[in-house]
C-alpha cells in the first residue's frame, strides 16, 4: 500500500466512509475487538478499512499533541496526516516490545513537530529562574476546567525539550515510561525535563495563579 489512501481527511470526524449498511456495523464491531497490532498488520497488507480504523482510534491524541506543541491548527492537521501516512511507509518498524502503538505514533508526531519549531528556538535563551524552586504542589490547585487553556497557551512558549515533556505528561497524561519511549531518553531525563518545564511554566503563570494538571 504505497499510494495515498482513497479517502478524504478531516480532524473533527474521520476519513470519509467507504463502507456502509450492515457490513459497516459488522466491520466496526470487529475493529473494536482488535488490538492495535492486529489492525496495523491488516493496514500494512493494504487493507484500507483497517487503516481507517487505525486513524479513528488514534487520530485525536496525535492531533492534540501537535496542537499543544504548536498552537497552530494548520500545522497540527498537517502533522496528523503525515503521521498516518508515515505508518504506511514505516509501520513495519513498530516494535511492540518497546512500547505501545500510540507511543510509536507520538514519536513520529514529535519528529514532524520538531522539524517545524526547533529553528525558531535555536538561538532563544532559556528563562532564568531560581534553580532551588520546587515544582512540588505546583500543579495541585484544581483549576483544570477554568484555566487549562491558559496553561496550554503558556506551554507553547517553553523551549521544545521542556515543552514536549510537559505536553506528554501534564496535558496528554502519559506515564514517565511512555514519555521516555516517545522522547527516546531515560525515565530520569523525562523527570528532569518535566521538573524544569514545570518550574518555567509556573514562573510564566505566577501572575495568573494558574496551575496545570498533575502527571501520573
URPE-V420626 format. One record per residue. N is the residue number from 0. RES is the residue in one letter. OMEGA is omega in whole degrees, -180 to 180 (999 if undefined). BURIAL is + if it has 9 or more other C-alpha atoms within 8 Angstrom, else -. Layout:
# URPE-V420626
n=N res=RES omega=OMEGA burial=BURIAL
n=N res=RES omega=OMEGA burial=BURIAL
This chain:
# URPE-V420626
n=0 res=X omega=-173 burial=-
n=1 res=X omega=-178 burial=-
n=2 res=X omega=180 burial=-
n=3 res=X omega=-179 burial=-
n=4 res=X omega=-174 burial=-
n=5 res=X omega=170 burial=-
n=6 res=X omega=-178 burial=-
n=7 res=X omega=-179 burial=-
n=8 res=X omega=165 burial=-
n=9 res=X omega=-175 burial=-
n=10 res=X omega=-171 burial=+
n=11 res=X omega=-180 burial=-
n=12 res=X omega=-178 burial=-
n=13 res=X omega=179 burial=+
n=14 res=X omega=-179 burial=+
n=15 res=X omega=-175 burial=-
n=16 res=X omega=175 burial=-
n=17 res=X omega=172 burial=-
n=18 res=X omega=-178 burial=-
n=19 res=X omega=177 burial=-
n=20 res=X omega=-176 burial=-
n=21 res=X omega=179 burial=-
n=22 res=X omega=178 burial=-
n=23 res=X omega=180 burial=+
n=24 res=X omega=179 burial=+
n=25 res=X omega=180 burial=-
n=26 res=X omega=-180 burial=-
n=27 res=X omega=179 burial=-
n=28 res=X omega=179 burial=-
n=29 res=X omega=-178 burial=-
n=30 res=X omega=-179 burial=+
n=31 res=X omega=-178 burial=-
n=32 res=X omega=-179 burial=-
n=33 res=X omega=174 burial=-
n=34 res=X omega=176 burial=-
n=35 res=X omega=-178 burial=-
n=36 res=X omega=179 burial=-
n=37 res=X omega=180 burial=-
n=38 res=X omega=179 burial=+
n=39 res=X omega=-180 burial=+
n=40 res=X omega=178 burial=-
n=41 res=X omega=178 burial=+
n=42 res=X omega=-177 burial=+
n=43 res=X omega=175 burial=+
n=44 res=X omega=177 burial=-
n=45 res=X omega=-178 burial=-
n=46 res=X omega=-178 burial=+
n=47 res=X omega=179 burial=-
n=48 res=X omega=178 burial=-
n=49 res=X omega=179 burial=+
n=50 res=X omega=178 burial=+
n=51 res=X omega=179 burial=+
n=52 res=X omega=179 burial=+
n=53 res=X omega=178 burial=+
n=54 res=X omega=-180 burial=+
n=55 res=X omega=-175 burial=+
n=56 res=X omega=-170 burial=-
n=57 res=X omega=-177 burial=+
n=58 res=X omega=-175 burial=+
n=59 res=X omega=179 burial=+
n=60 res=X omega=178 burial=-
n=61 res=X omega=177 burial=+
n=62 res=X omega=-180 burial=+
n=63 res=X omega=179 burial=+
n=64 res=X omega=-178 burial=+
n=65 res=X omega=-179 burial=+
n=66 res=X omega=176 burial=+
n=67 res=X omega=-177 burial=+
n=68 res=X omega=-172 burial=+
n=69 res=X omega=-173 burial=+
n=70 res=X omega=-179 burial=+
n=71 res=X omega=-175 burial=-
n=72 res=X omega=-179 burial=-
n=73 res=X omega=179 burial=-
n=74 res=X omega=-179 burial=+
n=75 res=X omega=178 burial=+
n=76 res=X omega=179 burial=+
n=77 res=X omega=-179 burial=-
n=78 res=X omega=-180 burial=+
n=79 res=X omega=179 burial=+
n=80 res=X omega=-179 burial=+
n=81 res=X omega=-180 burial=+
n=82 res=X omega=-176 burial=+
n=83 res=X omega=173 burial=+
n=84 res=X omega=178 burial=+
n=85 res=X omega=178 burial=+
n=86 res=X omega=180 burial=-
n=87 res=X omega=-177 burial=+
n=88 res=X omega=-171 burial=-
n=89 res=X omega=-176 burial=-
n=90 res=X omega=-179 burial=+
n=91 res=X omega=178 burial=-
n=92 res=X omega=178 burial=-
n=93 res=X omega=180 burial=-
n=94 res=X omega=-177 burial=-
n=95 res=X omega=179 burial=-
n=96 res=X omega=-179 burial=-
n=97 res=X omega=-180 burial=-
n=98 res=X omega=-178 burial=+
n=99 res=X omega=177 burial=-
n=100 res=X omega=178 burial=+
n=101 res=X omega=177 burial=-
n=102 res=X omega=177 burial=+
n=103 res=X omega=179 burial=+
n=104 res=X omega=175 burial=+
n=105 res=X omega=-179 burial=+
n=106 res=X omega=177 burial=+
n=107 res=X omega=180 burial=+
n=108 res=X omega=180 burial=+
n=109 res=X omega=-180 burial=+
n=110 res=X omega=180 burial=-
n=111 res=X omega=180 burial=+
n=112 res=X omega=-178 burial=+
n=113 res=X omega=177 burial=+
n=114 res=X omega=-177 burial=-
n=115 res=X omega=-172 burial=-
n=116 res=X omega=-174 burial=+
n=117 res=X omega=-177 burial=+
n=118 res=X omega=-178 burial=-
n=119 res=X omega=-179 burial=-
n=120 res=X omega=-172 burial=+
n=121 res=X omega=-176 burial=-
n=122 res=X omega=-179 burial=-
n=123 res=X omega=177 burial=-
n=124 res=X omega=176 burial=-
n=125 res=X omega=179 burial=-
n=126 res=X omega=177 burial=-
n=127 res=X omega=177 burial=-
n=128 res=X omega=-179 burial=-
n=129 res=X omega=-178 burial=-
n=130 res=X omega=-179 burial=-
n=131 res=X omega=175 burial=-
n=132 res=X omega=177 burial=-
n=133 res=X omega=177 burial=-
n=134 res=X omega=178 burial=+
n=135 res=X omega=-179 burial=-
n=136 res=X omega=180 burial=-
n=137 res=X omega=-176 burial=+
n=138 res=X omega=-174 burial=+
n=139 res=X omega=-179 burial=+
n=140 res=X omega=-177 burial=-
n=141 res=X omega=-179 burial=-
n=142 res=X omega=-172 burial=+
n=143 res=X omega=-174 burial=+
n=144 res=X omega=-176 burial=-
n=145 res=X omega=-169 burial=-
n=146 res=X omega=-172 burial=+
n=147 res=X omega=-180 burial=+
n=148 res=X omega=177 burial=-
n=149 res=X omega=177 burial=-
n=150 res=X omega=179 burial=+
n=151 res=X omega=180 burial=+
n=152 res=X omega=-179 burial=+
n=153 res=X omega=-176 burial=+
n=154 res=X omega=-179 burial=+
n=155 res=X omega=178 burial=+
n=156 res=X omega=179 burial=-
n=157 res=X omega=173 burial=+
n=158 res=X omega=-173 burial=+
n=159 res=X omega=-175 burial=+
n=160 res=X omega=177 burial=-
n=161 res=X omega=-180 burial=+
n=162 res=X omega=-177 burial=+
n=163 res=X omega=177 burial=+
n=164 res=X omega=179 burial=+
n=165 res=X omega=-179 burial=+
n=166 res=X omega=-178 burial=+
n=167 res=X omega=-173 burial=+
n=168 res=X omega=-173 burial=+
n=169 res=X omega=179 burial=+
n=170 res=X omega=179 burial=-
n=171 res=X omega=175 burial=+
n=172 res=X omega=172 burial=+
n=173 res=X omega=175 burial=+
n=174 res=X omega=177 burial=+
n=175 res=X omega=-178 burial=+
n=176 res=X omega=178 burial=-
n=177 res=X omega=179 burial=+
n=178 res=X omega=179 burial=+
n=179 res=X omega=177 burial=+
n=180 res=X omega=-179 burial=+
n=181 res=X omega=-175 burial=+
n=182 res=X omega=178 burial=-
n=183 res=X omega=180 burial=-
n=184 res=X omega=179 burial=-
n=185 res=X omega=179 burial=-
n=186 res=X omega=179 burial=+
n=187 res=X omega=178 burial=-
n=188 res=X omega=177 burial=+
n=189 res=X omega=180 burial=+
n=190 res=X omega=-179 burial=+
n=191 res=X omega=180 burial=-
n=192 res=X omega=180 burial=+
n=193 res=X omega=179 burial=+
n=194 res=X omega=179 burial=+
n=195 res=X omega=-180 burial=+
n=196 res=X omega=179 burial=+
n=197 res=X omega=179 burial=+
n=198 res=X omega=179 burial=+
n=199 res=X omega=-180 burial=+
n=200 res=X omega=179 burial=+
n=201 res=X omega=179 burial=+
n=202 res=X omega=-179 burial=-
n=203 res=X omega=-174 burial=-
n=204 res=X omega=-174 burial=+
n=205 res=X omega=-176 burial=-
n=206 res=X omega=178 burial=-
n=207 res=X omega=-174 burial=-
n=208 res=X omega=-179 burial=-
n=209 res=X omega=179 burial=+
n=210 res=X omega=-177 burial=+
n=211 res=X omega=-180 burial=+
n=212 res=X omega=-175 burial=+
n=213 res=X omega=178 burial=-
n=214 res=X omega=-180 burial=-
n=215 res=X omega=999 burial=-
